[in-house]
């Protein structure tokens, strides 16, 4: 699980506690760093995992079997 961290300085770009910020937003996978940043006034939220891609379907909503036209 990852975390999105928003700096209290809106447009901050740089590195803090090993987290690279650009435009006030950074990311970390370390829960200890996320907790530390939260205690220092950073806004921390859980990064939602990406959704898996949907597979294309044939007519009628069924997936095509090998050899079907």
N, C-alpha and C positions, 0 to 999 in steps of 0.2 A: 504494500500500500504506500502511496506517496502523499505528500502534503503540498499545498499551494500556500506560499507565505507572501503576505502583502506588507510592505514596509510602511512605517508611520510617515516616512518622507515620500510623498506621492510619486516623484519621478526619479527616485534613487537608482543609480546603476553602479554596481560594484560588487564586492564579495564581503559577506559578513558571516562569521562562524562557518565558513566553508560553503555557504550558499551563494550562488551567482544570481544577482538581481539585475533586471533590465526593466526600465520603466516602472520601478517600484514592485515588481513581481518576481518571485523566485520559487524554486521547487526543491524539496528534499525528500528522501526516503527514510531518514533517520528520525524515529519518534522522540528521541532525547533532544535533538536539535530543535524539533518542532515545539516541544514543551518549553525549552529555554527561550525561544523566540517569543512564544506566547506570553511568558512571564515578563518580557522586556517591552511589551506593548505592540508587538507585531500581530496582525490578524492571520490566523492559521486555520485552514480548512482542509478536509480530506479531498484528495484528487480522485475523481471518479475514474474507474478503469474504462478503457475504450470498449465500445460495443463491438462484438464480432461482426464481420461482414455477412450480409444475408446472401444466400445462394439464389441465383436466378432460377425461376420456375418456368415450365412449359405452359401450354394452354390448359385451362381448367385448374390451375394451381398445383398441378402435380409435377414433380421433378421428372426429367426425361431419363429413361433407362438406356443403357448402352445398346446401340443398334436400332433404337426407335427413330423415326423420321418426324 
